[in-house]
Amino acid sequence: MKPSTNMHMGTQGRVALLTDLRRGDEVIIVMTETPPVAAAAPTVVVPAPSGTGGSSTDPGALPRAAVTGSPAEPSDADEIMIFREQQAP
């Protein structure tokens, strides 16, 4: 959670704090997926195996590229909604 996370009871109820959580509460966490930042990921070029007898127009003779990189970073919750079953008075 980040300080700007909107945490409330129900879909539009009162503002809630972590201390308001009770056993049995249903919690829905809303996260906005942020696309990964386009970084200069290293590109590895693997030449075609030798002895294929291919020419430059033969697909087997063309280099193959492999892009490597790390998975996207985890993100924080944008909104947390707490749902509680109503108890009889």
HTML snippet that shows the backbone in 3Dmol.js (N, CA, C, O; Angstrom):
<script src="https://3Dmol.org/build/3Dmol-min.js"></script>
<div id="view" style="width:600px;height:400px;position:relative"></div>
<script>
const pdb = `
ATOM      1  N   MET A   1       0.845  -1.184   0.000  1.00  0.00           N
ATOM      2  CA  MET A   1       0.000   0.000   0.000  1.00  0.00           C
ATOM      3  C   MET A   1       0.884   1.239   0.000  1.00  0.00           C
ATOM      4  O   MET A   1       1.958   1.267   0.602  1.00  0.00           O
ATOM      5  N   LYS A   2       0.411   2.233  -0.675  1.00  0.00           N
ATOM      6  CA  LYS A   2       1.120   3.507  -0.671  1.00  0.00           C
ATOM      7  C   LYS A   2       0.243   4.535   0.044  1.00  0.00           C
ATOM      8  O   LYS A   2      -0.955   4.294   0.197  1.00  0.00           O
ATOM      9  N   PRO A   3       0.780   5.659   0.481  1.00  0.00           N
ATOM     10  CA  PRO A   3      -0.025   6.650   1.211  1.00  0.00           C
ATOM     11  C   PRO A   3      -1.231   7.163   0.428  1.00  0.00           C
ATOM     12  O   PRO A   3      -2.227   7.565   1.030  1.00  0.00           O
ATOM     13  N   SER A   4      -1.159   7.156  -0.887  1.00  0.00           N
ATOM     14  CA  SER A   4      -2.268   7.682  -1.692  1.00  0.00           C
ATOM     15  C   SER A   4      -3.341   6.629  -1.988  1.00  0.00           C
ATOM     16  O   SER A   4      -4.310   6.933  -2.683  1.00  0.00           O
ATOM     17  N   THR A   5      -3.193   5.402  -1.479  1.00  0.00           N
ATOM     18  CA  THR A   5      -4.178   4.349  -1.730  1.00  0.00           C
ATOM     19  C   THR A   5      -5.520   4.741  -1.124  1.00  0.00           C
ATOM     20  O   THR A   5      -5.594   5.115   0.047  1.00  0.00           O
ATOM     21  N   ASN A   6      -6.574   4.656  -1.921  1.00  0.00           N
ATOM     22  CA  ASN A   6      -7.935   4.985  -1.501  1.00  0.00           C
ATOM     23  C   ASN A   6      -8.538   3.740  -0.858  1.00  0.00           C
ATOM     24  O   ASN A   6      -8.855   2.782  -1.563  1.00  0.00           O
ATOM     25  N   MET A   7      -8.705   3.734   0.472  1.00  0.00           N
ATOM     26  CA  MET A   7      -9.226   2.571   1.185  1.00  0.00           C
ATOM     27  C   MET A   7     -10.546   2.961   1.832  1.00  0.00           C
ATOM     28  O   MET A   7     -10.611   3.930   2.588  1.00  0.00           O
ATOM     29  N   HIS A   8     -11.617   2.191   1.528  1.00  0.00           N
ATOM     30  CA  HIS A   8     -12.931   2.559   2.038  1.00  0.00           C
ATOM     31  C   HIS A   8     -13.806   1.335   2.223  1.00  0.00           C
ATOM     32  O   HIS A   8     -13.510   0.260   1.702  1.00  0.00           O
ATOM     33  N   MET A   9     -14.888   1.509   2.970  1.00  0.00           N
ATOM     34  CA  MET A   9     -15.861   0.450   3.217  1.00  0.00           C
ATOM     35  C   MET A   9     -16.799   0.377   2.009  1.00  0.00           C
ATOM     36  O   MET A   9     -17.339   1.397   1.583  1.00  0.00           O
ATOM     37  N   GLY A  10     -16.994  -0.821   1.458  1.00  0.00           N
ATOM     38  CA  GLY A  10     -17.881  -0.992   0.315  1.00  0.00           C
ATOM     39  C   GLY A  10     -17.336  -0.314  -0.916  1.00  0.00           C
ATOM     40  O   GLY A  10     -16.147  -0.011  -1.016  1.00  0.00           O
ATOM     41  N   THR A  11     -18.253  -0.078  -1.868  1.00  0.00           N
ATOM     42  CA  THR A  11     -17.803   0.535  -3.118  1.00  0.00           C
ATOM     43  C   THR A  11     -17.589   2.038  -3.003  1.00  0.00           C
ATOM     44  O   THR A  11     -16.747   2.601  -3.703  1.00  0.00           O
ATOM     45  N   GLN A  12     -18.353   2.698  -2.117  1.00  0.00           N
ATOM     46  CA  GLN A  12     -18.207   4.151  -1.981  1.00  0.00           C
ATOM     47  C   GLN A  12     -18.455   4.594  -0.547  1.00  0.00           C
ATOM     48  O   GLN A  12     -18.890   5.721  -0.312  1.00  0.00           O
ATOM     49  N   GLY A  13     -18.184   3.720   0.410  1.00  0.00           N
ATOM     50  CA  GLY A  13     -18.452   4.030   1.812  1.00  0.00           C
ATOM     51  C   GLY A  13     -17.405   4.921   2.445  1.00  0.00           C
ATOM     52  O   GLY A  13     -16.588   5.555   1.777  1.00  0.00           O
ATOM     53  N   ARG A  14     -17.471   4.939   3.776  1.00  0.00           N
ATOM     54  CA  ARG A  14     -16.569   5.811   4.534  1.00  0.00           C
ATOM     55  C   ARG A  14     -15.120   5.358   4.390  1.00  0.00           C
ATOM     56  O   ARG A  14     -14.845   4.199   4.081  1.00  0.00           O
ATOM     57  N   VAL A  15     -14.218   6.276   4.615  1.00  0.00           N
ATOM     58  CA  VAL A  15     -12.795   5.985   4.561  1.00  0.00           C
ATOM     59  C   VAL A  15     -12.469   4.967   5.654  1.00  0.00           C
ATOM     60  O   VAL A  15     -12.996   5.052   6.763  1.00  0.00           O
ATOM     61  N   ALA A  16     -11.614   4.021   5.342  1.00  0.00           N
ATOM     62  CA  ALA A  16     -11.256   2.974   6.294  1.00  0.00           C
ATOM     63  C   ALA A  16      -9.744   2.962   6.520  1.00  0.00           C
ATOM     64  O   ALA A  16      -8.965   3.425   5.687  1.00  0.00           O
ATOM     65  N   LEU A  17      -9.361   2.423   7.662  1.00  0.00           N
ATOM     66  CA  LEU A  17      -7.959   2.245   8.014  1.00  0.00           C
ATOM     67  C   LEU A  17      -7.659   0.762   8.124  1.00  0.00           C
ATOM     68  O   LEU A  17      -8.577  -0.052   8.224  1.00  0.00           O
ATOM     69  N   LEU A  18      -6.398   0.407   8.106  1.00  0.00           N
ATOM     70  CA  LEU A  18      -6.040  -1.002   8.266  1.00  0.00           C
ATOM     71  C   LEU A  18      -6.564  -1.556   9.586  1.00  0.00           C
ATOM     72  O   LEU A  18      -6.906  -2.736   9.666  1.00  0.00           O
ATOM     73  N   THR A  19      -6.630  -0.727  10.617  1.00  0.00           N
ATOM     74  CA  THR A  19      -7.123  -1.184  11.921  1.00  0.00           C
ATOM     75  C   THR A  19      -8.620  -1.476  11.896  1.00  0.00           C
ATOM     76  O   THR A  19      -9.136  -2.087  12.832  1.00  0.00           O
ATOM     77  N   ASP A  20      -9.331  -1.055  10.844  1.00  0.00           N
ATOM     78  CA  ASP A  20     -10.769  -1.340  10.713  1.00  0.00           C
ATOM     79  C   ASP A  20     -11.026  -2.762  10.228  1.00  0.00           C
ATOM     80  O   ASP A  20     -12.152  -3.249  10.331  1.00  0.00           O
ATOM     81  N   LEU A  21     -10.015  -3.431   9.706  1.00  0.00           N
ATOM     82  CA  LEU A  21     -10.199  -4.785   9.191  1.00  0.00           C
ATOM     83  C   LEU A  21     -10.535  -5.759  10.315  1.00  0.00           C
ATOM     84  O   LEU A  21      -9.964  -5.698  11.404  1.00  0.00           O
ATOM     85  N   ARG A  22     -11.481  -6.662  10.026  1.00  0.00           N
ATOM     86  CA  ARG A  22     -11.883  -7.692  10.983  1.00  0.00           C
ATOM     87  C   ARG A  22     -11.819  -9.049  10.304  1.00  0.00           C
ATOM     88  O   ARG A  22     -11.883  -9.150   9.079  1.00  0.00           O
ATOM     89  N   ARG A  23     -11.694 -10.076  11.108  1.00  0.00           N
ATOM     90  CA  ARG A  23     -11.713 -11.437  10.581  1.00  0.00           C
ATOM     91  C   ARG A  23     -13.026 -11.643   9.828  1.00  0.00           C
ATOM     92  O   ARG A  23     -14.092 -11.280  10.327  1.00  0.00           O
ATOM     93  N   GLY A  24     -12.954 -12.213   8.654  1.00  0.00           N
ATOM     94  CA  GLY A  24     -14.132 -12.476   7.845  1.00  0.00           C
ATOM     95  C   GLY A  24     -14.457 -11.395   6.829  1.00  0.00           C
ATOM     96  O   GLY A  24     -15.312 -11.598   5.967  1.00  0.00           O
ATOM     97  N   ASP A  25     -13.786 -10.241   6.915  1.00  0.00           N
ATOM     98  CA  ASP A  25     -14.015  -9.182   5.923  1.00  0.00           C
ATOM     99  C   ASP A  25     -13.536  -9.657   4.555  1.00  0.00           C
ATOM    100  O   ASP A  25     -12.543 -10.376   4.439  1.00  0.00           O
ATOM    101  N   GLU A  26     -14.263  -9.239   3.528  1.00  0.00           N
ATOM    102  CA  GLU A  26     -13.830  -9.496   2.161  1.00  0.00           C
ATOM    103  C   GLU A  26     -13.112  -8.242   1.690  1.00  0.00           C
ATOM    104  O   GLU A  26     -13.640  -7.136   1.803  1.00  0.00           O
ATOM    105  N   VAL A  27     -11.919  -8.416   1.168  1.00  0.00           N
ATOM    106  CA  VAL A  27     -11.104  -7.284   0.735  1.00  0.00           C
ATOM    107  C   VAL A  27     -10.859  -7.403  -0.765  1.00  0.00           C
ATOM    108  O   VAL A  27     -10.417  -8.441  -1.256  1.00  0.00           O
ATOM    109  N   ILE A  28     -11.151  -6.334  -1.475  1.00  0.00           N
ATOM    110  CA  ILE A  28     -10.888  -6.286  -2.913  1.00  0.00           C
ATOM    111  C   ILE A  28      -9.810  -5.236  -3.137  1.00  0.00           C
ATOM    112  O   ILE A  28      -9.941  -4.083  -2.724  1.00  0.00           O
ATOM    113  N   ILE A  29      -8.746  -5.662  -3.799  1.00  0.00           N
ATOM    114  CA  ILE A  29      -7.614  -4.775  -4.070  1.00  0.00           C
ATOM    115  C   ILE A  29      -7.623  -4.436  -5.555  1.00  0.00           C
ATOM    116  O   ILE A  29      -7.601  -5.328  -6.403  1.00  0.00           O
ATOM    117  N   VAL A  30      -7.655  -3.150  -5.863  1.00  0.00           N
ATOM    118  CA  VAL A  30      -7.669  -2.684  -7.247  1.00  0.00           C
ATOM    119  C   VAL A  30      -6.286  -2.128  -7.567  1.00  0.00           C
ATOM    120  O   VAL A  30      -5.774  -1.234  -6.893  1.00  0.00           O
ATOM    121  N   MET A  31      -5.702  -2.692  -8.625  1.00  0.00           N
ATOM    122  CA  MET A  31      -4.375  -2.244  -9.038  1.00  0.00           C
ATOM    123  C   MET A  31      -4.419  -1.861 -10.506  1.00  0.00           C
ATOM    124  O   MET A  31      -5.031  -2.556 -11.316  1.00  0.00           O
ATOM    125  N   THR A  32      -3.779  -0.771 -10.844  1.00  0.00           N
ATOM    126  CA  THR A  32      -3.671  -0.360 -12.232  1.00  0.00           C
ATOM    127  C   THR A  32      -2.351  -0.883 -12.745  1.00  0.00           C
ATOM    128  O   THR A  32      -1.292  -0.571 -12.201  1.00  0.00           O
ATOM    129  N   GLU A  33      -2.418  -1.679 -13.796  1.00  0.00           N
ATOM    130  CA  GLU A  33      -1.196  -2.244 -14.344  1.00  0.00           C
ATOM    131  C   GLU A  33      -0.459  -1.180 -15.124  1.00  0.00           C
ATOM    132  O   GLU A  33      -1.012  -0.540 -16.019  1.00  0.00           O
ATOM    133  N   THR A  34       0.786  -1.006 -14.771  1.00  0.00           N
ATOM    134  CA  THR A  34       1.625  -0.038 -15.450  1.00  0.00           C
ATOM    135  C   THR A  34       2.492  -0.791 -16.454  1.00  0.00           C
ATOM    136  O   THR A  34       3.191  -1.732 -16.080  1.00  0.00           O
ATOM    137  N   PRO A  35       2.456  -0.389 -17.718  1.00  0.00           N
ATOM    138  CA  PRO A  35       3.291  -1.094 -18.694  1.00  0.00           C
ATOM    139  C   PRO A  35       4.760  -0.931 -18.331  1.00  0.00           C
ATOM    140  O   PRO A  35       5.163   0.120 -17.833  1.00  0.00           O
ATOM    141  N   PRO A  36       5.561  -1.962 -18.575  1.00  0.00           N
ATOM    142  CA  PRO A  36       6.979  -1.856 -18.246  1.00  0.00           C
ATOM    143  C   PRO A  36       7.642  -0.740 -19.032  1.00  0.00           C
ATOM    144  O   PRO A  36       7.279  -0.453 -20.173  1.00  0.00           O
ATOM    145  N   VAL A  37       8.602  -0.132 -18.408  1.00  0.00           N
ATOM    146  CA  VAL A  37       9.341   0.952 -19.055  1.00  0.00           C
ATOM    147  C   VAL A  37      10.205   0.341 -20.146  1.00  0.00           C
ATOM    148  O   VAL A  37      10.906  -0.649 -19.935  1.00  0.00           O
ATOM    149  N   ALA A  38      10.135   0.957 -21.311  1.00  0.00           N
ATOM    150  CA  ALA A  38      10.931   0.460 -22.437  1.00  0.00           C
ATOM    151  C   ALA A  38      12.391   0.755 -22.156  1.00  0.00           C
ATOM    152  O   ALA A  38      12.844   1.893 -22.278  1.00  0.00           O
ATOM    153  N   ALA A  39      13.111  -0.270 -21.782  1.00  0.00           N
ATOM    154  CA  ALA A  39      14.537  -0.130 -21.502  1.00  0.00           C
ATOM    155  C   ALA A  39      15.332  -0.735 -22.645  1.00  0.00           C
ATOM    156  O   ALA A  39      14.816  -1.502 -23.457  1.00  0.00           O
ATOM    157  N   ALA A  40      16.544  -0.384 -22.678  1.00  0.00           N
ATOM    158  CA  ALA A  40      17.427  -0.940 -23.700  1.00  0.00           C
ATOM    159  C   ALA A  40      17.795  -2.359 -23.280  1.00  0.00           C
ATOM    160  O   ALA A  40      18.858  -2.593 -22.705  1.00  0.00           O
ATOM    161  N   ALA A  41      16.915  -3.288 -23.569  1.00  0.00           N
ATOM    162  CA  ALA A  41      17.156  -4.685 -23.214  1.00  0.00           C
ATOM    163  C   ALA A  41      18.226  -5.239 -24.143  1.00  0.00           C
ATOM    164  O   ALA A  41      18.239  -4.950 -25.340  1.00  0.00           O
ATOM    165  N   PRO A  42      19.113  -6.032 -23.581  1.00  0.00           N
ATOM    166  CA  PRO A  42      20.162  -6.591 -24.439  1.00  0.00           C
ATOM    167  C   PRO A  42      19.577  -7.535 -25.468  1.00  0.00           C
ATOM    168  O   PRO A  42      18.640  -8.281 -25.181  1.00  0.00           O
ATOM    169  N   THR A  43      20.129  -7.500 -26.659  1.00  0.00           N
ATOM    170  CA  THR A  43      19.712  -8.396 -27.727  1.00  0.00           C
ATOM    171  C   THR A  43      20.871  -9.324 -28.041  1.00  0.00           C
ATOM    172  O   THR A  43      21.994  -8.883 -28.283  1.00  0.00           O
ATOM    173  N   VAL A  44      20.584 -10.591 -28.034  1.00  0.00           N
ATOM    174  CA  VAL A  44      21.613 -11.583 -28.324  1.00  0.00           C
ATOM    175  C   VAL A  44      21.351 -12.121 -29.718  1.00  0.00           C
ATOM    176  O   VAL A  44      20.249 -12.587 -30.007  1.00  0.00           O
ATOM    177  N   VAL A  45      22.347 -12.062 -30.582  1.00  0.00           N
ATOM    178  CA  VAL A  45      22.211 -12.573 -31.940  1.00  0.00           C
ATOM    179  C   VAL A  45      22.936 -13.903 -31.999  1.00  0.00           C
ATOM    180  O   VAL A  45      24.128 -13.992 -31.703  1.00  0.00           O
ATOM    181  N   VAL A  46      22.200 -14.937 -32.385  1.00  0.00           N
ATOM    182  CA  VAL A  46      22.765 -16.275 -32.487  1.00  0.00           C
ATOM    183  C   VAL A  46      22.877 -16.613 -33.959  1.00  0.00           C
ATOM    184  O   VAL A  46      21.861 -16.672 -34.652  1.00  0.00           O
ATOM    185  N   PRO A  47      24.100 -16.838 -34.461  1.00  0.00           N
ATOM    186  CA  PRO A  47      24.234 -17.154 -35.885  1.00  0.00           C
ATOM    187  C   PRO A  47      23.647 -18.524 -36.194  1.00  0.00           C
ATOM    188  O   PRO A  47      23.539 -19.379 -35.316  1.00  0.00           O
ATOM    189  N   ALA A  48      23.274 -18.720 -37.444  1.00  0.00           N
ATOM    190  CA  ALA A  48      22.758 -20.019 -37.884  1.00  0.00           C
ATOM    191  C   ALA A  48      23.850 -21.057 -37.741  1.00  0.00           C
ATOM    192  O   ALA A  48      25.032 -20.740 -37.870  1.00  0.00           O
ATOM    193  N   PRO A  49      23.470 -22.285 -37.478  1.00  0.00           N
ATOM    194  CA  PRO A  49      24.482 -23.340 -37.355  1.00  0.00           C
ATOM    195  C   PRO A  49      25.305 -23.455 -38.626  1.00  0.00           C
ATOM    196  O   PRO A  49      24.782 -23.315 -39.732  1.00  0.00           O
ATOM    197  N   SER A  50      26.600 -23.710 -38.460  1.00  0.00           N
ATOM    198  CA  SER A  50      27.457 -23.837 -39.631  1.00  0.00           C
ATOM    199  C   SER A  50      27.178 -25.159 -40.324  1.00  0.00           C
ATOM    200  O   SER A  50      26.702 -26.113 -39.708  1.00  0.00           O
ATOM    201  N   GLY A  51      27.474 -25.199 -41.587  1.00  0.00           N
ATOM    202  CA  GLY A  51      27.279 -26.426 -42.345  1.00  0.00           C
ATOM    203  C   GLY A  51      25.855 -26.612 -42.829  1.00  0.00           C
ATOM    204  O   GLY A  51      25.509 -27.692 -43.306  1.00  0.00           O
ATOM    205  N   THR A  52      25.001 -25.568 -42.718  1.00  0.00           N
ATOM    206  CA  THR A  52      23.631 -25.712 -43.212  1.00  0.00           C
ATOM    207  C   THR A  52      23.586 -25.543 -44.710  1.00  0.00           C
ATOM    208  O   THR A  52      22.610 -25.915 -45.360  1.00  0.00           O
ATOM    209  N   GLY A  53      24.668 -24.969 -45.265  1.00  0.00           N
ATOM    210  CA  GLY A  53      24.715 -24.798 -46.709  1.00  0.00           C
ATOM    211  C   GLY A  53      23.753 -23.739 -47.198  1.00  0.00           C
ATOM    212  O   GLY A  53      23.466 -23.664 -48.392  1.00  0.00           O
ATOM    213  N   GLY A  54      23.253 -22.920 -46.291  1.00  0.00           N
ATOM    214  CA  GLY A  54      22.269 -21.910 -46.679  1.00  0.00           C
ATOM    215  C   GLY A  54      22.930 -20.671 -47.212  1.00  0.00           C
ATOM    216  O   GLY A  54      24.072 -20.361 -46.876  1.00  0.00           O
ATOM    217  N   SER A  55      22.213 -19.975 -48.035  1.00  0.00           N
ATOM    218  CA  SER A  55      22.699 -18.687 -48.533  1.00  0.00           C
ATOM    219  C   SER A  55      22.064 -17.601 -47.694  1.00  0.00           C
ATOM    220  O   SER A  55      21.333 -17.902 -46.751  1.00  0.00           O
ATOM    221  N   SER A  56      22.327 -16.341 -48.016  1.00  0.00           N
ATOM    222  CA  SER A  56      21.752 -15.243 -47.247  1.00  0.00           C
ATOM    223  C   SER A  56      20.240 -15.162 -47.432  1.00  0.00           C
ATOM    224  O   SER A  56      19.562 -14.506 -46.641  1.00  0.00           O
ATOM    225  N   THR A  57      19.699 -15.810 -48.454  1.00  0.00           N
ATOM    226  CA  THR A  57      18.247 -15.809 -48.648  1.00  0.00           C
ATOM    227  C   THR A  57      17.588 -17.012 -48.000  1.00  0.00           C
ATOM    228  O   THR A  57      16.361 -17.088 -47.931  1.00  0.00           O
ATOM    229  N   ASP A  58      18.391 -17.950 -47.525  1.00  0.00           N
ATOM    230  CA  ASP A  58      17.871 -19.141 -46.856  1.00  0.00           C
ATOM    231  C   ASP A  58      17.533 -18.780 -45.406  1.00  0.00           C
ATOM    232  O   ASP A  58      18.418 -18.343 -44.671  1.00  0.00           O
ATOM    233  N   PRO A  59      16.268 -18.951 -44.970  1.00  0.00           N
ATOM    234  CA  PRO A  59      15.899 -18.591 -43.605  1.00  0.00           C
ATOM    235  C   PRO A  59      16.770 -19.275 -42.555  1.00  0.00           C
ATOM    236  O   PRO A  59      16.958 -18.730 -41.468  1.00  0.00           O
ATOM    237  N   GLY A  60      17.303 -20.455 -42.857  1.00  0.00           N
ATOM    238  CA  GLY A  60      18.160 -21.145 -41.896  1.00  0.00           C
ATOM    239  C   GLY A  60      19.494 -20.457 -41.711  1.00  0.00           C
ATOM    240  O   GLY A  60      20.178 -20.698 -40.716  1.00  0.00           O
ATOM    241  N   ALA A  61      19.883 -19.596 -42.655  1.00  0.00           N
ATOM    242  CA  ALA A  61      21.182 -18.935 -42.580  1.00  0.00           C
ATOM    243  C   ALA A  61      21.093 -17.565 -41.922  1.00  0.00           C
ATOM    244  O   ALA A  61      22.123 -16.940 -41.669  1.00  0.00           O
ATOM    245  N   LEU A  62      19.878 -17.083 -41.638  1.00  0.00           N
ATOM    246  CA  LEU A  62      19.731 -15.759 -41.036  1.00  0.00           C
ATOM    247  C   LEU A  62      19.963 -15.826 -39.537  1.00  0.00           C
ATOM    248  O   LEU A  62      19.638 -16.836 -38.913  1.00  0.00           O
ATOM    249  N   PRO A  63      20.523 -14.765 -38.935  1.00  0.00           N
ATOM    250  CA  PRO A  63      20.711 -14.766 -37.484  1.00  0.00           C
ATOM    251  C   PRO A  63      19.371 -14.730 -36.766  1.00  0.00           C
ATOM    252  O   PRO A  63      18.386 -14.211 -37.290  1.00  0.00           O
ATOM    253  N   ARG A  64      19.348 -15.279 -35.582  1.00  0.00           N
ATOM    254  CA  ARG A  64      18.137 -15.263 -34.752  1.00  0.00           C
ATOM    255  C   ARG A  64      18.370 -14.329 -33.576  1.00  0.00           C
ATOM    256  O   ARG A  64      19.453 -14.337 -32.990  1.00  0.00           O
ATOM    257  N   ALA A  65      17.380 -13.529 -33.223  1.00  0.00           N
ATOM    258  CA  ALA A  65      17.519 -12.588 -32.109  1.00  0.00           C
ATOM    259  C   ALA A  65      16.689 -13.073 -30.927  1.00  0.00           C
ATOM    260  O   ALA A  65      15.567 -13.552 -31.094  1.00  0.00           O
ATOM    261  N   ALA A  66      17.250 -12.943 -29.740  1.00  0.00           N
ATOM    262  CA  ALA A  66      16.541 -13.278 -28.509  1.00  0.00           C
ATOM    263  C   ALA A  66      16.614 -12.078 -27.586  1.00  0.00           C
ATOM    264  O   ALA A  66      17.705 -11.577 -27.314  1.00  0.00           O
ATOM    265  N   VAL A  67      15.474 -11.605 -27.097  1.00  0.00           N
ATOM    266  CA  VAL A  67      15.439 -10.461 -26.198  1.00  0.00           C
ATOM    267  C   VAL A  67      15.296 -10.989 -24.781  1.00  0.00           C
ATOM    268  O   VAL A  67      14.428 -11.813 -24.491  1.00  0.00           O
ATOM    269  N   THR A  68      16.154 -10.506 -23.912  1.00  0.00           N
ATOM    270  CA  THR A  68      16.085 -10.921 -22.512  1.00  0.00           C
ATOM    271  C   THR A  68      15.787  -9.704 -21.656  1.00  0.00           C
ATOM    272  O   THR A  68      16.018  -8.570 -22.075  1.00  0.00           O
ATOM    273  N   GLY A  69      15.285  -9.935 -20.485  1.00  0.00           N
ATOM    274  CA  GLY A  69      14.984  -8.844 -19.566  1.00  0.00           C
ATOM    275  C   GLY A  69      14.323  -9.396 -18.327  1.00  0.00           C
ATOM    276  O   GLY A  69      14.039 -10.591 -18.245  1.00  0.00           O
ATOM    277  N   SER A  70      14.078  -8.537 -17.368  1.00  0.00           N
ATOM    278  CA  SER A  70      13.454  -8.985 -16.124  1.00  0.00           C
ATOM    279  C   SER A  70      11.949  -8.745 -16.187  1.00  0.00           C
ATOM    280  O   SER A  70      11.494  -7.916 -16.974  1.00  0.00           O
ATOM    281  N   PRO A  71      11.166  -9.458 -15.369  1.00  0.00           N
ATOM    282  CA  PRO A  71       9.717  -9.236 -15.365  1.00  0.00           C
ATOM    283  C   PRO A  71       9.388  -7.853 -14.826  1.00  0.00           C
ATOM    284  O   PRO A  71      10.223  -7.196 -14.204  1.00  0.00           O
ATOM    285  N   ALA A  72       8.164  -7.429 -15.075  1.00  0.00           N
ATOM    286  CA  ALA A  72       7.722  -6.113 -14.611  1.00  0.00           C
ATOM    287  C   ALA A  72       7.782  -6.040 -13.089  1.00  0.00           C
ATOM    288  O   ALA A  72       7.591  -7.043 -12.403  1.00  0.00           O
ATOM    289  N   GLU A  73       8.043  -4.876 -12.584  1.00  0.00           N
ATOM    290  CA  GLU A  73       8.095  -4.659 -11.137  1.00  0.00           C
ATOM    291  C   GLU A  73       6.692  -4.725 -10.547  1.00  0.00           C
ATOM    292  O   GLU A  73       5.732  -4.326 -11.206  1.00  0.00           O
ATOM    293  N   PRO A  74       6.554  -5.223  -9.316  1.00  0.00           N
ATOM    294  CA  PRO A  74       5.226  -5.216  -8.692  1.00  0.00           C
ATOM    295  C   PRO A  74       4.780  -3.786  -8.446  1.00  0.00           C
ATOM    296  O   PRO A  74       5.607  -2.892  -8.265  1.00  0.00           O
ATOM    297  N   SER A  75       3.491  -3.575  -8.439  1.00  0.00           N
ATOM    298  CA  SER A  75       2.992  -2.229  -8.204  1.00  0.00           C
ATOM    299  C   SER A  75       2.146  -2.211  -6.943  1.00  0.00           C
ATOM    300  O   SER A  75       1.762  -3.260  -6.427  1.00  0.00           O
ATOM    301  N   ASP A  76       1.859  -1.018  -6.453  1.00  0.00           N
ATOM    302  CA  ASP A  76       1.065  -0.850  -5.242  1.00  0.00           C
ATOM    303  C   ASP A  76      -0.413  -0.761  -5.573  1.00  0.00           C
ATOM    304  O   ASP A  76      -0.793  -0.491  -6.712  1.00  0.00           O
ATOM    305  N   ALA A  77      -1.240  -0.990  -4.565  1.00  0.00           N
ATOM    306  CA  ALA A  77      -2.687  -0.911  -4.727  1.00  0.00           C
ATOM    307  C   ALA A  77      -3.110   0.540  -4.919  1.00  0.00           C
ATOM    308  O   ALA A  77      -2.604   1.437  -4.244  1.00  0.00           O
ATOM    309  N   ASP A  78      -4.039   0.763  -5.841  1.00  0.00           N
ATOM    310  CA  ASP A  78      -4.608   2.092  -6.046  1.00  0.00           C
ATOM    311  C   ASP A  78      -5.842   2.287  -5.179  1.00  0.00           C
ATOM    312  O   ASP A  78      -6.136   3.399  -4.741  1.00  0.00           O
ATOM    313  N   GLU A  79      -6.567   1.189  -4.932  1.00  0.00           N
ATOM    314  CA  GLU A  79      -7.812   1.269  -4.168  1.00  0.00           C
ATOM    315  C   GLU A  79      -8.028  -0.049  -3.437  1.00  0.00           C
ATOM    316  O   GLU A  79      -7.748  -1.120  -3.975  1.00  0.00           O
ATOM    317  N   ILE A  80      -8.525   0.036  -2.212  1.00  0.00           N
ATOM    318  CA  ILE A  80      -8.872  -1.150  -1.437  1.00  0.00           C
ATOM    319  C   ILE A  80     -10.293  -0.960  -0.921  1.00  0.00           C
ATOM    320  O   ILE A  80     -10.608   0.038  -0.272  1.00  0.00           O
ATOM    321  N   MET A  81     -11.150  -1.946  -1.224  1.00  0.00           N
ATOM    322  CA  MET A  81     -12.542  -1.910  -0.769  1.00  0.00           C
ATOM    323  C   MET A  81     -12.745  -3.027   0.251  1.00  0.00           C
ATOM    324  O   MET A  81     -12.320  -4.162   0.037  1.00  0.00           O
ATOM    325  N   ILE A  82     -13.395  -2.694   1.354  1.00  0.00           N
ATOM    326  CA  ILE A  82     -13.653  -3.676   2.410  1.00  0.00           C
ATOM    327  C   ILE A  82     -15.150  -3.922   2.474  1.00  0.00           C
ATOM    328  O   ILE A  82     -15.942  -2.987   2.591  1.00  0.00           O
ATOM    329  N   PHE A  83     -15.529  -5.195   2.397  1.00  0.00           N
ATOM    330  CA  PHE A  83     -16.933  -5.581   2.484  1.00  0.00           C
ATOM    331  C   PHE A  83     -17.108  -6.439   3.720  1.00  0.00           C
ATOM    332  O   PHE A  83     -16.327  -7.357   3.969  1.00  0.00           O
ATOM    333  N   ARG A  84     -18.145  -6.131   4.495  1.00  0.00           N
ATOM    334  CA  ARG A  84     -18.410  -6.845   5.732  1.00  0.00           C
ATOM    335  C   ARG A  84     -19.863  -7.292   5.743  1.00  0.00           C
ATOM    336  O   ARG A  84     -20.766  -6.526   5.406  1.00  0.00           O
ATOM    337  N   GLU A  85     -20.076  -8.546   6.137  1.00  0.00           N
ATOM    338  CA  GLU A  85     -21.441  -9.051   6.257  1.00  0.00           C
ATOM    339  C   GLU A  85     -22.157  -8.328   7.387  1.00  0.00           C
ATOM    340  O   GLU A  85     -21.613  -8.169   8.480  1.00  0.00           O
ATOM    341  N   GLN A  86     -23.372  -7.894   7.116  1.00  0.00           N
ATOM    342  CA  GLN A  86     -24.148  -7.203   8.152  1.00  0.00           C
ATOM    343  C   GLN A  86     -24.619  -8.212   9.194  1.00  0.00           C
ATOM    344  O   GLN A  86     -25.144  -9.272   8.853  1.00  0.00           O
ATOM    345  N   GLN A  87     -24.428  -7.874  10.459  1.00  0.00           N
ATOM    346  CA  GLN A  87     -24.876  -8.745  11.541  1.00  0.00           C
ATOM    347  C   GLN A  87     -26.220  -8.265  12.052  1.00  0.00           C
ATOM    348  O   GLN A  87     -26.522  -7.071  12.043  1.00  0.00           O
ATOM    349  N   ALA A  88     -27.016  -9.218  12.496  1.00  0.00           N
ATOM    350  CA  ALA A  88     -28.353  -8.884  13.031  1.00  0.00           C
ATOM    351  C   ALA A  88     -28.198  -8.048  14.304  1.00  0.00           C
ATOM    352  O   ALA A  88     -27.288  -8.288  15.098  1.00  0.00           O
ATOM    353  N   PRO A  89     -29.094  -7.057  14.502  1.00  0.00           N
ATOM    354  CA  PRO A  89     -29.000  -6.212  15.713  1.00  0.00           C
ATOM    355  C   PRO A  89     -29.330  -6.940  16.990  1.00  0.00           C
ATOM    356  O   PRO A  89     -29.288  -6.346  18.068  1.00  0.00           O
TER     357      PRO A  89
END
`;
const viewer = $3Dmol.createViewer("view");
viewer.addModel(pdb, "pdb");
viewer.setStyle({}, {cartoon: {color: "spectrum"}});
viewer.zoomTo();
viewer.render();
</script>
